[in-house]
Amino acid sequence: MKHLRPRQTRFANLTLIASLNLAKESDAIRLIEAIGEDDDLGYPSAATTEQADQSWTVDVYFEDAPDEVALARVVADALGPDAGAFTVAELPDEDWVAKSLEGLKPVRAGRFLVHGSHDRDKIQPGDIAIEIEAGEAFGTGHHGTTAGCLEEIDRLGKIHDYKSILDLGTGTGVLAIAIAKAWEKPVLATDIDPIATRVTAENAALNGVGDKIEAATAEGFGNPVMAASAPFDLVVANILAGPLIALAPEIVQHLAPQATVVLSGLLVAQGPGVTAAYEAEGMKLVRQGEQEGWLTLTLER
């Protein structure tokens, strides 16, 4: 399975799956991105799987019955009217949390090792281990966006000493936990989803950094918790290209005079658009990296 869309995934509540076969990987990725940007679908989780005949299957997982008209519209808008249609079926009654762990292996990114409890024996001397279980919120560290951010966090920690740090769109708190463990610094971790912030707080405690991470549900920078911690000299935002562009003015407005922004959750083709949005606010692109077709951008003020 590849290209899991960077949104929260409440594995325990999944009931339906919509599937569509496509000939090209690029079409599968384009469709997943279109699904991720369409509010009418209720923010499902989607992934692509390569088949033995080198075709690609797009699977979209839902908690409730999807709007099939909206689903068909997204396919037509992204790929044209002849792309085909999703078929929707009920998922079998399974323990999806346990099932999701079957294919999850420990992930190394810089000095970090992201693992589940079933792989604690894989921790080696010198590892900064982060234990995350697949569960109610997105972010096990196995997606290219998260791994790319972890590698950049490891690099930045060797050359900067940040004081006020924001993990925007924290998911399960992987990035906030990495920063707190590696740098022993406090981190504000926010998300629009209260389940994500609850899970982040639980994971922070599990990893021994509960006292360093403030997990808060915040719709945007108007929340008082943001004002209490700003200005930030580091913002890490692993979300989607559209929101990253829309948030550019607010993010930059809440930065310290010398600050770093790490952005991910965007496809390689979306890099120029996201970069332009931040350069228009006075930021400068200093580094970019690619993981599994996803891009991580580092900009400085």
C-alpha positions in Angstrom: 0.0 0.0 0.0 1.4 3.4 -0.9 0.4 7.1 -0.9 -1.8 7.1 2.2 -3.5 10.5 2.1 -2.4 12.6 5.1 -5.6 12.9 7.1 -6.8 11.3 10.3 -7.7 7.6 10.1 -10.0 6.2 12.7 -9.4 2.5 11.9 -11.7 1.2 14.5 -14.8 2.8 13.0 -14.3 2.0 9.3 -17.4 0.3 7.7 -17.3 0.8 4.0 -14.7 0.7 1.2 -14.9 2.3 -2.3 -12.5 0.9 -4.9 -11.5 1.9 -8.4 -8.9 0.4 -10.7 -6.6 2.7 -12.8 -3.9 2.0 -15.3 -1.4 4.7 -14.1 0.1 5.4 -10.7 0.0 9.2 -11.6 -3.8 9.0 -12.0 -4.2 7.2 -8.7 -2.1 9.9 -6.9 -4.1 12.7 -8.6 -7.4 11.1 -7.6 -6.3 10.7 -4.0 -5.3 14.3 -3.8 -8.6 15.4 -5.3 -10.5 13.3 -2.7 -8.4 14.9 0.0 -9.4 18.4 -1.1 -13.2 17.7 -1.5 -15.1 18.6 1.6 -18.3 16.9 0.4 -16.8 13.5 1.0 -16.4 14.0 4.7 -12.6 13.5 4.8 -12.2 9.8 4.3 -8.9 7.9 4.2 -7.5 6.8 0.9 -4.6 4.6 -0.3 -3.3 3.2 -3.6 -2.1 -0.4 -4.0 -0.1 -1.7 -7.0 -1.5 -4.8 -8.5 0.3 -7.8 -10.1 -0.6 -6.5 -13.5 1.0 -3.2 -12.7 -2.3 -1.4 -12.5 -3.3 0.6 -9.5 -6.3 0.3 -7.2 -7.5 3.3 -5.2 -9.3 2.3 -2.0 -11.2 4.9 0.0 -12.4 4.0 3.5 -15.5 5.5 5.1 -17.1 5.4 8.5 -20.6 6.1 7.1 -22.2 5.7 3.7 -20.4 8.1 1.2 -22.1 10.6 -1.1 -21.7 8.5 -4.3 -22.7 11.4 -6.5 -19.9 13.5 -5.0 -17.5 10.6 -5.3 -18.3 10.2 -9.0 -18.0 14.0 -9.5 -14.5 14.0 -8.0 -13.4 11.1 -10.3 -14.7 13.0 -13.4 -13.1 16.3 -12.3 -9.8 14.7 -11.6 -9.4 12.2 -14.4 -12.2 12.9 -17.0 -15.6 11.3 -17.6 -14.2 8.0 -18.9 -12.1 7.2 -15.9 -14.6 4.7 -14.5 -16.6 4.6 -11.2 -16.0 3.5 -7.7 -17.7 0.4 -6.4 -18.7 0.6 -2.7 -18.9 -2.4 -0.5 -19.1 -3.2 3.2 -15.9 -4.0 5.1 -15.9 -7.3 6.9 -16.2 -7.1 10.7 -12.5 -7.1 11.7 -10.2 -5.6 14.2 -8.8 -2.9 11.8 -6.4 -1.6 14.3 -4.7 -5.0 14.6 -5.0 -5.5 10.8 -3.3 -2.2 10.1 -0.4 -3.2 12.2 0.3 -6.3 10.2 2.2 -4.5 7.5 3.7 -1.7 9.6 7.4 -2.2 10.1 9.6 0.1 12.2 10.6 3.2 10.2 14.0 4.9 10.5 14.3 8.5 9.6 17.5 10.2 10.7 18.1 9.1 14.3 14.4 8.4 14.8 12.8 5.0 14.9 9.0 5.0 14.8 7.6 1.7 15.9 4.6 0.0 17.5 4.6 -1.8 20.8 5.1 -5.1 18.8 8.5 -3.9 17.6 10.1 -2.6 20.8 12.8 -5.2 20.3 14.0 -3.4 17.1 15.2 -0.4 19.1 19.0 -0.1 18.8 21.5 1.9 20.9 21.5 5.5 19.8 17.9 5.4 18.4 15.5 8.1 19.4 12.5 5.7 19.6 8.9 6.9 19.1 6.2 4.4 19.9 3.0 5.1 18.0 0.1 2.7 17.5 -2.1 2.7 14.4 -5.4 3.9 15.8 -8.0 6.7 15.9 -5.8 9.5 14.5 -3.6 9.6 11.4 0.1 9.5 11.7 2.1 6.3 12.4 5.3 7.6 10.8 5.0 5.2 7.8 3.9 7.9 5.3 6.5 9.6 3.2 5.4 13.0 4.5 6.0 12.1 8.1 9.3 10.4 7.4 10.5 13.4 5.4 9.6 15.7 8.3 11.4 13.5 10.8 14.6 13.6 8.7 14.4 17.4 8.4 13.8 17.7 12.2 16.9 15.6 12.8 19.0 17.8 10.5 17.7 21.1 11.9 18.3 20.1 15.5 22.0 20.0 14.7 22.3 23.5 13.4 19.6 25.5 15.3 18.4 26.1 18.9 14.7 26.8 18.7 12.7 28.2 21.6 9.1 28.4 20.6 7.9 25.5 18.4 4.5 24.7 16.8 3.5 21.4 15.3 0.4 22.5 13.2 -1.9 19.6 12.3 -0.3 17.2 14.7 -2.3 14.0 14.0 -0.9 11.5 16.5 1.9 13.8 17.6 4.8 12.0 16.0 6.6 15.2 15.0 6.0 16.9 18.3 7.2 13.9 20.2 10.3 13.7 18.0 11.2 17.3 18.7 10.5 17.0 22.4 12.6 13.8 22.7 15.5 14.9 20.5 15.8 18.5 21.7 14.2 18.4 25.1 12.2 21.4 24.2 8.5 22.2 24.8 6.2 22.0 21.8 2.7 23.3 21.1 0.9 20.6 19.1 -2.4 21.6 17.5 -5.1 20.0 15.4 -8.6 20.8 14.3 -9.7 17.3 15.4 -10.2 16.8 19.1 -9.6 13.1 18.7 -6.1 13.9 17.3 -5.2 16.1 20.2 -6.4 13.6 22.7 -4.3 10.9 21.0 -1.3 13.2 20.8 -1.5 13.8 24.6 -1.7 10.0 25.2 1.2 9.3 22.9 3.3 12.1 24.4 2.8 10.5 27.9 3.6 7.0 26.5 6.9 8.4 25.1 7.8 10.1 28.3 7.4 13.7 27.0 3.9 14.5 28.3 5.3 17.4 30.3 6.8 18.9 27.2 3.9 18.8 24.8 0.8 20.9 25.0 -1.8 19.3 22.8 -4.6 21.7 21.9 -7.6 21.6 19.6 -7.4 24.8 17.5 -9.2 25.7 14.3 -6.6 28.4 13.4 -4.3 31.1 14.7 -7.2 32.9 16.3 -7.3 30.5 19.2 -5.8 32.0 22.4 -3.4 29.1 22.8 -1.6 30.3 19.6 -1.2 33.8 20.9 0.1 32.5 24.2 3.0 30.8 22.5 3.7 33.0 19.5 5.9 34.2 17.9 7.2 30.8 16.8 10.8 30.3 15.6 9.9 26.9 14.2 6.6 25.8 12.6 6.2 22.2 11.3 3.0 21.7 9.3 2.3 18.3 7.7 -1.1 18.8 6.2 -2.3 19.3 2.6 -1.2 21.7 -0.2 -4.4 23.7 -0.2 -4.5 24.5 3.5 -0.7 25.2 3.5 -1.2 27.8 0.8 -4.3 29.3 2.5 -2.5 29.5 5.9 0.7 31.1 4.5 -0.1 34.7 5.6 -1.2 33.6 9.1 1.8 31.3 9.7 4.3 33.9 8.6 2.5 36.6 10.6 3.1 34.5 13.8 6.8 33.8 13.2 9.7 35.3 15.0 12.1 37.6 13.1 14.4 34.7 12.3 12.3 31.5 11.9 12.1 28.2 10.1 9.0 26.6 8.5 8.9 22.9 7.5 6.0 22.0 5.3 4.8 18.6 4.0 1.7 16.8 2.9 2.1 17.9 -0.7 3.0 16.1 -3.9 6.1 17.0 -5.8 4.1 18.8 -8.5 2.5 21.0 -5.8 5.8 22.2 -4.5 6.2 25.4 -6.7 2.7 26.6 -5.7 3.3 26.2 -2.0 6.7 27.7 -2.2 5.4 30.7 -4.1 2.8 31.3 -1.4 5.4 31.5 1.3 7.9 33.5 -0.8 5.2 36.1 -1.3 5.2 36.5 2.5 8.9 37.0 2.7 10.1 33.4 3.2 13.0 31.8 1.3 13.2 28.2 0.3 16.4 26.7 1.6 15.9 22.9 1.2 13.5 20.3 -0.2 13.4 16.6 0.0 11.2 13.8 -1.6 9.9 10.7 0.0 7.7 8.3 -2.0 6.4 11.0 -4.3 5.7 13.5 -1.4 7.7 16.7 -0.8 9.0 18.3 2.3 9.9 22.0 2.1 12.1 24.0 4.5 11.8 27.8 4.3 13.5 30.5 6.4 12.6 34.0 7.2 
